Amino acid sequence: MVTKAPARKSAINSPSTKTTAAKRNAPLLRDIRLLGRILGDVIREQDGREAYELIERIRQLAVAYRARRDDVAGKDLDRLLKNLSADQSVSVIRAFSYFSHLANMAEDRHHVRQREHTAKVATPGSLAACFQRLADEGVRTDDIAALLKRAYLSPVLTAHPTEVQRKSILDAERAVAELIARLDTADEDERQEIEPALRARVTQLWQTRMLRFTKLTVADEIENALSYYQSTFLREIPRLYAQLERALPGREVASFLRMGQWIGGDRDGNPNVSAQTLQLAMSRQAEVALRHYLTEVHQLGAELSMSGRLVGITPHMAVLTDRSPDLNPHRADEPYRRALTGVYARLAATLEELTGTKALRHAVAPQNPYASADEFLADLRTVDTSLRTHHAAVLADLRVKPLIRAVQVFGFHLATLDLRQSSDQHELVIAELLATAKVEPDYAKLDEAAKQALMRQLLCEARPLRVQGATYSDLAKGELAIFEAAATARRRYGPQALIHYIISHTETVSDLLEVLLLQKECGLMRGTLDDADSLAELIVVPLFETIADLRHATDIMRGFYAVPGIADLVKRSGGEQDIMLGYSDSNKDGGFFTSNWELYRAEISLVALFKELRASHGIGLRLFHGRGGTVGRGGGPTHQAILAQPPGTVNGQIRLTEQGEVIASKYAHPEIGRRNLETLVSAMLEASLIQPSKPVPGNFLQTADAISQASMAAYRKLVYDTPGFTDYFFAATPIREIAELNIGSRPASRKSTRRIEDLRAIPWGFSWGQCRVALPGWFGMGSAIEGFLSKPGTERKAQLALLQRMHKQWPFFGTLLSNMDMVLAKSDLAIAERYVALVEDKRLGKKIMAAIRAEWDLTNQALNLITGAKARLAAQPDLADFLAYRFPYVDPLNHLQVELMRRHRKAQDTRASEVEGETVAERVQRGIHLSINGVAAGLRNTG
């Protein structure tokens, strides 16, 4: 595919930044052109000149239409796309989709290149910039080290039904990315080697199926996630710690940054997750960690060839060496090698015991497995101390120190696996247990006070609830099996393996008490609530999701800690209370601004409550942010998002989810992965250690509250109060086609209904992004601002001036508008109009689209008034340039998606195709699914 830069004029580009941005981005455009040329050559070779020329014609028309809004080009493009056969459509969609994937790789490389170019400059989000800012604010390095000793920072990988990448595609793309990186320093001879290698990888991509034929299983999702540990986390996290240690010389940096995982333990709405998947997840996580350690110990043994005749060793090192079963006479005078052979043998035995798999190489037979990661760590420290004591610190720093840090962070469990289930499922299980035990015939019908009283009574009783020989439902057996598997996993892999139990849809105090009772029933709570030495092994974590839940969060937590014995139990169990805040469902419930505002208010209120609980019981708060990939689900730049949190809410403690395609974009490339982890650390430090000089002004808070009320009213009027809106959504977006995709183990809806309330927030946001409306990321804001400014004369000017001060002075408001700016830049209502043609009720389609367009216009006007910008992304010229370059390659995918959805829904043609018996209807469906992948890649957004 030949690529030529479109004309620079763009609705999202500021002319004053063109020259600088063009010069800065020249290497990016060079790489994109090279990859586009190679892709075009591959298409010509694989599918023939006719296919290539068709694709090139579409590309030229799309560029002309996007760059100049050339109506003739637009009509020609529309006519051409509508007349394509199913086979031609699939070929075109594949071409433009793969171009988007290749452009993403070039863009990622450009980010790394820019970072390398400015390595000596403190770029925003870097540790250098962070430490400089902290120093400017008078924060001492001792203060930083002290915070890190008590800090807990954890990105948590989750699996969701919008991850559109196959692992085989990701693996091939990693290879392409490595080759692109080599181009930057290659001479002409090397380029002659690299370009054929790139051609080979692009050929591999073209000949590799982009979509899955079968539904993704939980086991598949586990493997996908583990690939990021192998490519990035296991090596880059120790390097990040080393970077911190260099910035804090002479001070020990605690292992505060640890990975979290949901895949295999998240059962909410996913019937495919069970005790077996939990066991599989833990076993595979342990295997990845242990095989990494085995490789490192093997390489360490090769490097530490020192002779005992030339250097001494410590007494502890001598014991470790003598304990080794390695009796090879060739290594008789090599104490480190002998000792590490023994360490390897113990690790190999540990691997076999914990995972049932065997190590790849053996100098001696596996034996005497480690009882815990701490035992392995002690042996490594023995090696480290001996090296440093005998003038070999440089060797210790090279590999032993990073390995020690890896074991501190990853243990034998790799990542902390969260458990999650919906509160209504717990209630069903408790009700069944109580009815079978003849304790309470209908627990669900009790009022909240009675439920709490009964739960506390049972938590104070030593006897179990289960009746021997009784028959229980599959639900009860399955849920209890999860708790029992969790207890086994903690004993087997260590207490860090499972720490948190998340309760979706937490609405009452009894929702929390029920999970404590299930822990007690399965051996995860030792003793009874009124015992002086009882404790719960899992932190009971409420998830507040809807607007109503967020508003009641503090009252629920206050009620929970008012239950006699709870505060003492939590204190004995570690004194930590995690609370998860849901960005996705609150957005679907109340719209973009209200979701963010209610989250902000809930955080302030919870911090105030836990300030009291810390003083009275020593219980600390850690907020867990359930952020998604898109802005409508809490996405957006992580650094700004953390800094925009209310003062005092981070305090060194934060967990946040990494979901869907965001995982690949952030962590597939090791260098980009480390940069994103560095950004997390920097934001946590700045948010914790730099306190605002004065509180947020009261009029800012009052204004935000007024905007929230008006915004939510406008949003709910459209989404929940407009007759026929659900029909419109299911017709004018690809939600039905997304539900058919084999891109996740979880169903798209919690229930088999078409109600918006029952639809998962992720496919809800995904669908709006695909049709280029991106409604969850902005709707309601325009009406709210217009209402706020609907004052006469000088009063209107004063109101506008207030909003402008909020934008400049309040990080919460400024970040929110910046994210909305990006969403609006990616939206395109001219393309969205094409999807409206799929709505059978034409009057309904026109009515709702008119409402969307009116609000879109109001929101753009409001953003311009407040920020002073005349175009989208004026403050982010690089992103504006990237999008301007991408859009001509995404637009045809949208056009074809609409056309193929029209054919598919009408089931126009079911004739057999000549390709392996696939019908034309099946080919059309495949084209739709490929277009979904391509649009997601092109916009770098799914759910």
Long-range contacts (C-beta under 8 A, 24 or more apart in sequence): 1-36, 1-37, 1-39, 1-40, 1-43, 1-55, 1-56, 1-59, 1-95, 1-99, 2-36, 2-37, 2-40, 2-56, 2-59, 3-32, 3-33, 3-36, 3-37, 3-59, 3-99, 4-33, 4-63, 5-29, 5-885, 6-63, 6-66, 6-67, 6-884, 6-885, 6-888, 7-67, 7-68, 8-884, 9-67, 9-68, 10-67, 10-880, 10-884, 11-871, 11-872, 12-825, 12-871, 12-872, 12-873, 12-880, 12-883, 12-884, 13-871, 13-873, 13-877, 13-880, 13-881, 13-884, 14-871, 14-874, 14-877, 14-880, 17-877, 17-880, 20-877, 21-877, 21-878, 21-880, 21-881, 22-881, 24-114, 24-878, 25-110, 25-878, 25-881, 25-882, 27-110, 27-113, 27-184, 28-106, 28-107, 28-109, 28-110, 28-882, 29-885, 31-106, 31-109, 31-110, 31-180, 31-183, 32-102, 32-103, 32-106, 32-885, 34-183, 34-195, 34-198, 35-99, 35-102, 35-103, 35-105, 35-106, 35-176, 35-180, 35-198, 35-202, 36-99, 36-102, 38-195, 38-198, 38-199, 38-202, 39-95, 39-98, 39-99, 39-102, 39-202, 39-206, 41-199, 42-199, 42-202, 42-203, 42-206, 43-95, 43-206, 45-203, 46-203, 46-206, 46-207, 47-91, 51-88, 51-91, 54-88, 54-91, 54-92, 55-91, 55-92, 55-95, 55-96, 58-92, 58-96, 58-892, 59-96, 59-888, 59-889, 59-892, 62-888, 62-889, 62-891, 62-892, 63-888, 65-888, 65-891, 66-887, 66-888, 66-891, 67-888, 77-892, 77-895, 78-895, 81-892, 81-895, 81-896, 81-899, 82-899, 84-896, 84-899, 86-900, 86-903, 86-909, 86-913, 86-920, 86-923, 86-924, 86-927, 87-913, 87-915, 87-923, 89-896, 89-899, 89-900, 89-924, 89-927, 90-923, 90-926, 90-927, 90-930, 92-892, 92-896, 93-893, 93-896, 93-927, 93-930, 93-931, 93-934, 94-206, 94-210, 94-930, 96-889, 96-890, 96-892, 96-893, 96-934, 96-938, 97-210, 97-893, 97-930, 97-931, 97-933, 97-934, 97-937, 97-938, 98-202, 98-205, 98-206, 98-210, 99-889, 100-886, 100-889, 100-890, 100-893, 100-934, 100-937, 100-938, 101-169, 101-173, 101-205, 101-937, 102-176, 102-202, 103-885, 103-886, 103-889, 103-938, 104-665, 104-937, 104-940, 105-173, 105-176, 105-177, 105-180, 106-180, 107-882, 108-177, 108-665, 108-669, 108-672, 109-177, 109-180, 109-181, 109-184, 111-672, 111-675, 112-181, 112-669, 112-671, 112-672, 112-675, 113-184, 115-671, 115-675, 124-639, 125-639, 125-675, 125-678, 125-679, 125-682, 125-683, 126-675, 126-678, 126-679, 126-682, 127-243, 127-244, 127-247, 127-678, 127-681, 127-682, 129-682, 130-681, 130-682, 130-685, 130-686, 131-247, 133-686, 133-690, 134-685, 134-686, 134-689, 134-690, 137-689, 137-690, 139-689, 139-690, 141-247, 141-248, 141-251, 142-251, 143-689, 144-248, 144-685, 144-689, 145-248, 145-251, 145-252, 145-253, 147-652, 147-685, 147-688, 147-689, 148-244, 148-253, 148-254, 148-256, 148-652, 149-254, 149-256, 150-254, 150-652, 151-254, 151-256, 151-652, 151-653, 151-684, 151-688, 152-256, 152-258, 152-622, 152-652, 152-653, 152-654, 152-655, 153-256, 153-257, 153-258, 153-652, 153-653, 153-654, 153-655, 153-680, 153-681, 153-684, 154-257, 154-258, 154-259, 154-260, 154-416, 154-654, 154-655, 154-656, 155-259, 155-260, 155-655, 155-656, 155-657, 155-658, 155-677, 155-680, 156-259, 156-260, 156-261, 156-262, 156-418, 156-624, 156-655, 156-656, 156-657, 156-658, 157-225, 157-228, 157-259, 157-260, 157-261, 157-262, 157-263, 157-415, 157-657, 157-658, 157-663, 158-261, 158-262, 158-263, 158-266, 158-657, 158-658, 158-659, 159-218, 159-221, 159-224, 159-225, 159-262, 159-263, 159-266, 159-744, 159-745, 159-746, 160-628, 160-659, 160-660, 160-744, 160-746, 160-762, 160-943, 161-738, 161-741, 161-743, 161-744, 161-745, 161-746, 161-747, 161-748, 161-760, 161-762, 161-763, 161-943, 162-629, 162-660, 162-661, 162-738, 162-743, 162-744, 162-762, 162-763, 162-766, 162-936, 162-942, 162-943, 163-221, 163-224, 163-660, 163-661, 163-663, 163-664, 163-743, 163-744, 163-942, 164-661, 164-741, 164-743, 164-932, 164-933, 164-936, 164-937, 164-942, 165-661, 165-664, 165-933, 166-208, 166-209, 166-210, 166-211, 166-212, 167-220, 167-223, 167-224, 167-227, 168-208, 169-205, 169-208, 169-210, 170-224, 170-227, 170-664, 170-668, 171-227, 172-201, 172-204, 172-205, 172-208, 173-205, 173-668, 174-231, 174-668, 174-669, 175-201, 176-201, 176-202, 176-205, 177-668, 177-669, 210-930, 210-933, 211-741, 211-742, 211-926, 211-929, 211-930, 211-933, 212-742, 212-743, 213-742, 214-742, 215-742, 215-745, 216-742, 216-743, 216-744, 216-745, 217-272, 217-745, 218-263, 218-264, 218-270, 218-272, 218-273, 218-277, 218-280, 218-281, 218-745, 219-277, 219-280, 220-745, 221-263, 221-264, 221-744, 221-745, 222-263, 222-264, 222-277, 222-280, 222-281, 222-284, 223-284, 225-261, 225-263, 225-663, 226-284, 226-285, 226-288, 226-414, 228-663, 228-667, 228-668, 228-673, 229-259, 229-288, 229-289, 229-410, 229-414, 229-415, 230-288, 230-292, 231-667, 231-668, 231-669, 231-670, 231-673, 232-667, 232-668, 232-669, 232-670, 232-673, 232-674, 233-259, 233-667, 233-673, 234-288, 234-289, 234-292, 234-406, 234-410, 235-402, 235-670, 236-670, 236-673, 236-674, 236-677, 237-405, 237-406, 237-409, 237-677, 238-401, 238-402, 238-403, 238-405, 238-406, 238-409, 239-402, 239-674, 240-674, 240-677, 240-678, 240-681, 241-405, 241-409, 242-401, 242-402, 242-405, 243-678, 244-681, 255-405, 255-408, 255-409, 256-652, 257-409, 257-677, 257-680, 257-681, 258-409, 258-415, 258-416, 258-496, 259-409, 259-410, 259-414, 259-415, 259-416, 260-415, 260-416, 260-417, 260-418, 260-655, 261-285, 261-414, 261-415, 261-416, 261-417, 261-418, 262-417, 262-418, 262-420, 262-657, 264-417, 265-417, 265-418, 265-419, 265-420, 265-498, 266-418, 266-419, 266-420, 267-419, 267-420, 267-421, 267-425, 267-482, 268-420, 268-421, 268-422, 268-504, 269-422, 269-746, 269-747, 269-750, 269-760, 270-745, 270-746, 270-747, 272-745, 272-746, 273-745, 274-478, 274-481, 274-482, 275-478, 275-481, 275-482, 275-484, 275-485, 278-417, 278-419, 278-482, 278-485, 278-486, 278-489, 279-485, 279-488, 279-489, 281-417, 282-413, 282-417, 282-489, 282-492, 282-493, 282-497, 283-354, 283-355, 283-356, 284-355, 285-413, 285-414, 285-415, 285-417, 285-493, 286-351, 286-354, 286-355, 286-412, 286-413, 286-414, 286-493, 287-351, 287-354, 287-355, 287-357, 288-414, 289-410, 289-411, 289-412, 289-413, 289-414, 290-347, 290-350, 290-351, 290-354, 290-355, 290-412, 291-351, 291-359, 292-406, 292-410, 293-347, 293-376, 293-403, 293-406, 293-407, 294-344, 294-347, 294-348, 294-351, 294-359, 294-360, 296-399, 296-403, 296-406, 297-340, 297-343, 297-344, 297-347, 297-403, 298-344, 298-361, 299-399, 300-340, 300-383, 300-399, 300-400, 300-403, 301-336, 301-337, 301-340, 301-341, 301-344, 303-395, 303-398, 303-399, 304-334, 304-336, 304-337, 304-340, 304-383, 304-387, 304-395, 305-334, 305-336, 305-337, 306-334, 306-335, 306-336, 306-392, 307-333, 307-334, 308-333, 308-334, 308-335, 309-333, 311-390, 311-391, 311-392, 312-390, 313-386, 313-390, 314-382, 314-385, 314-386, 314-389, 314-390, 316-382, 316-385, 316-386, 317-382, 317-383, 317-385, 317-386, 320-379, 320-382, 320-383, 325-364, 325-365, 325-367, 326-363, 326-364, 328-363, 336-383, 336-386, 336-387, 339-379, 339-382, 339-383, 340-383, 343-376, 343-379, 343-380, 346-370, 346-376, 346-379, 347-376, 350-376, 350-412, 354-412, 354-492, 354-493, 370-412, 372-412, 372-494, 373-407, 373-411, 373-412, 373-413, 373-494, 376-407, 376-412, 377-404, 377-407, 377-408, 380-404, 380-407, 411-493, 411-494, 411-496, 411-497, 412-493, 412-494, 413-493, 413-494, 413-496, 413-497, 416-496, 416-497, 416-498, 416-499, 416-500, 417-489, 417-497, 417-498, 418-498, 418-499, 418-500, 418-501, 418-502, 418-541, 419-482, 419-486, 419-498, 419-500, 419-501, 419-502, 419-538, 420-501, 420-502, 420-503, 420-504, 420-543, 421-479, 421-482, 421-502, 421-503, 421-504, 422-503, 422-504, 422-505, 423-503, 423-504, 423-505, 423-506, 423-507, 423-508, 423-511, 423-514, 424-505, 425-475, 425-479, 426-479, 426-503, 426-511, 426-514, 426-515, 426-518, 427-510, 427-511, 427-514, 428-475, 428-476, 429-475, 429-476, 429-479, 429-480, 429-518, 430-514, 430-517, 430-518, 432-472, 432-473, 432-475, 432-476, 433-465, 433-466, 433-472, 433-476, 433-521, 434-465, 436-466, 436-467, 436-470, 436-472, 437-465, 437-466, 437-467, 439-465, 448-508, 448-509, 448-510, 451-508, 451-510, 451-513, 452-509, 452-510, 452-513, 452-563, 455-510, 455-513, 455-514, 455-516, 455-517, 456-513, 456-529, 456-563, 456-564, 456-565, 458-517, 458-520, 459-513, 459-516, 459-517, 459-520, 459-525, 459-528, 459-529, 459-565, 460-528, 460-529, 460-530, 460-565, 461-528, 462-528, 464-521, 465-517, 465-521, 466-521, 479-518, 480-518, 480-521, 480-522, 483-518, 483-519, 483-521, 483-522, 483-524, 484-522, 484-523, 486-522, 486-524, 486-538, 487-522, 487-523, 487-524, 487-537, 490-524, 490-537, 495-537, 498-537, 498-538, 499-538, 499-539, 500-538, 500-539, 500-541, 500-578, 500-624, 501-538, 501-539, 501-540, 501-541, 502-541, 502-543, 502-580, 502-624, 503-540, 503-541, 503-542, 503-543, 504-543, 504-545, 505-543, 505-545, 505-549, 506-542, 506-543, 506-544, 506-549, 506-556, 507-549, 507-552, 507-556, 508-556, 509-556, 509-559, 509-560, 509-563, 511-542, 512-540, 512-542, 512-556, 512-560, 513-560, 513-563, 515-540, 516-540, 516-569, 529-564, 529-565, 529-566, 529-569, 530-564, 530-565, 533-572, 534-569, 534-572, 535-569, 535-572, 535-573, 536-569, 536-570, 536-573, 537-573, 539-573, 539-574, 539-576, 539-577, 539-578, 541-578, 541-579, 541-580, 541-624, 542-579, 542-580, 543-580, 543-581, 543-582, 543-626, 544-579, 544-580, 544-581, 544-582, 544-602, 545-582, 545-584, 545-585, 545-586, 545-589, 545-626, 546-582, 546-585, 546-586, 546-589, 546-590, 547-586, 547-589, 547-590, 547-594, 547-595, 547-598, 547-712, 548-589, 549-582, 549-586, 550-581, 550-586, 550-598, 550-599, 550-601, 550-602, 551-598, 551-601, 551-602, 553-579, 553-581, 553-602, 553-605, 553-606, 554-602, 554-605, 554-606, 554-608, 554-609, 557-606, 557-609, 558-609, 561-613, 561-617, 561-619, 567-613, 567-616, 567-617, 567-619, 568-617, 570-617, 570-619, 571-617, 571-618, 571-619, 575-617, 575-618, 575-619, 575-620, 576-619, 576-620, 576-622, 577-610, 577-613, 577-619, 577-620, 577-621, 577-622, 578-622, 578-623, 578-624, 578-655, 579-606, 579-621, 579-622, 579-623, 579-624, 580-623, 580-624, 580-625, 580-626, 580-655, 581-623, 581-624, 581-625, 581-626, 582-626, 583-625, 583-626, 583-627, 583-628, 583-633, 583-634, 584-626, 584-628, 584-632, 584-633, 584-634, 584-761, 584-762, 584-765, 585-761, 587-632, 587-633, 587-634, 587-761, 587-765, 587-776, 588-756, 588-759, 588-761, 588-764, 588-776, 590-712, 590-715, 590-716, 591-711, 591-712, 591-714, 591-715, 591-716, 591-719, 591-776, 591-779, 591-780, 592-631, 592-632, 592-711, 592-715, 592-776, 592-777, 592-778, 592-779, 592-780, 592-781, 592-820, 593-707, 593-708, 593-711, 593-712, 593-780, 593-781, 593-784, 593-816, 594-708, 594-709, 594-711, 594-712, 594-715, 594-780, 596-812, 596-816, 597-704, 597-705, 597-707, 597-708, 598-708, 600-646, 600-704, 600-812, 603-645, 603-646, 603-649, 604-646, 604-649, 606-649, 607-646, 607-648, 607-649, 620-653, 621-651, 621-653, 622-653, 622-654, 622-655, 623-649, 623-650, 623-653, 623-654, 623-655, 624-654, 624-655, 624-656, 624-657, 625-654, 625-655, 625-656, 625-657, 626-656, 626-657, 627-656, 627-657, 627-659, 628-657, 628-659, 628-660, 628-662, 628-761, 628-762, 628-765, 628-943, 629-659, 629-660, 629-661, 629-662, 629-941, 629-942, 629-943, 630-765, 630-766, 630-769, 630-774, 630-776, 630-777, 630-823, 630-941, 630-942, 630-943, 631-774, 631-776, 631-777, 631-819, 631-820, 631-822, 631-823, 632-765, 632-768, 632-774, 632-775, 632-776, 632-777, 632-823, 633-659, 633-761, 633-762, 633-765, 633-776, 633-943, 635-662, 635-819, 635-941, 636-815, 636-818, 636-819, 636-822, 637-818, 637-819, 638-676, 638-679, 638-680, 638-683, 639-679, 639-682, 639-683, 640-811, 640-815, 640-818, 641-683, 641-815, 642-680, 642-683, 642-684, 642-686, 642-687, 643-683, 643-686, 643-687, 643-811, 643-815, 644-811, 644-812, 644-814, 644-815, 644-816, 645-687, 645-812, 646-812, 647-691, 647-692, 647-695, 647-696, 648-691, 650-684, 650-687, 650-688, 651-688, 652-684, 652-688, 654-684, 659-762, 659-943, 660-762, 660-942, 660-943, 661-936, 661-940, 661-941, 661-942, 661-943, 665-940, 696-810, 696-812, 699-802, 700-802, 700-805, 700-806, 700-809, 700-810, 700-813, 703-788, 703-802, 703-803, 703-806, 704-806, 704-812, 704-813, 706-784, 706-788, 707-781, 707-784, 707-785, 707-788, 708-784, 709-784, 710-780, 710-783, 710-784, 710-787, 710-788, 711-780, 711-781, 711-783, 711-784, 712-780, 713-780, 713-783, 714-779, 714-780, 714-782, 714-783, 714-784, 714-855, 715-779, 715-780, 718-779, 718-848, 718-851, 718-852, 718-855, 719-756, 720-756, 722-848, 722-851, 724-841, 724-844, 724-848, 725-756, 725-848, 726-754, 726-755, 726-756, 727-839, 727-841, 727-844, 728-839, 728-844, 728-845, 728-848, 729-756, 729-767, 730-754, 731-838, 731-839, 731-840, 731-845, 732-771, 732-832, 732-835, 732-836, 732-838, 732-839, 732-845, 732-848, 732-849, 733-767, 733-768, 733-770, 733-771, 733-773, 733-835, 734-767, 734-770, 734-771, 734-897, 734-901, 734-928, 734-932, 735-759, 735-763, 735-764, 735-767, 736-905, 737-901, 737-904, 737-925, 737-928, 737-929, 737-932, 738-763, 738-766, 738-767, 738-770, 738-932, 739-763, 740-925, 740-929, 741-929, 741-932, 762-943, 763-943, 765-943, 766-936, 766-942, 766-943, 769-826, 769-935, 769-936, 769-939, 769-941, 769-942, 770-894, 770-897, 770-932, 770-935, 770-936, 771-831, 771-832, 771-835, 771-894, 772-826, 772-827, 772-828, 772-829, 772-831, 772-832, 772-894, 773-827, 773-829, 773-832, 773-852, 774-823, 774-824, 774-826, 774-827, 774-941, 775-852, 777-819, 777-820, 777-823, 777-824, 778-820, 778-823, 778-824, 778-827, 778-856, 778-859, 779-852, 779-855, 779-859, 780-855, 781-820, 781-859, 781-862, 782-855, 782-856, 782-857, 782-858, 782-859, 782-860, 782-861, 782-862, 783-855, 783-858, 785-858, 785-859, 785-862, 785-865, 785-866, 786-858, 786-861, 786-862, 789-865, 800-865, 800-866, 803-865, 803-866, 804-866, 804-868, 807-866, 807-867, 817-863, 817-866, 817-867, 818-875, 820-859, 820-863, 821-863, 821-867, 821-869, 821-872, 821-873, 821-875, 821-876, 822-872, 822-873, 822-876, 822-879, 824-856, 824-859, 824-860, 824-863, 824-872, 825-872, 825-873, 825-879, 825-880, 825-883, 826-883, 826-939, 826-941, 827-856, 828-887, 828-891, 829-853, 829-856, 831-891, 831-894, 831-895, 834-894, 834-895, 834-898, 835-898, 837-898, 837-902, 838-898, 838-901, 838-902, 838-905, 886-938, 886-939, 887-938, 889-938, 890-934, 890-935, 890-938, 890-939, 893-931, 893-934, 893-935, 893-938, 894-931, 894-935, 896-927, 896-931, 897-928, 897-931, 897-932, 897-935, 900-924, 900-925, 900-927, 900-928, 900-931, 901-928, 904-928
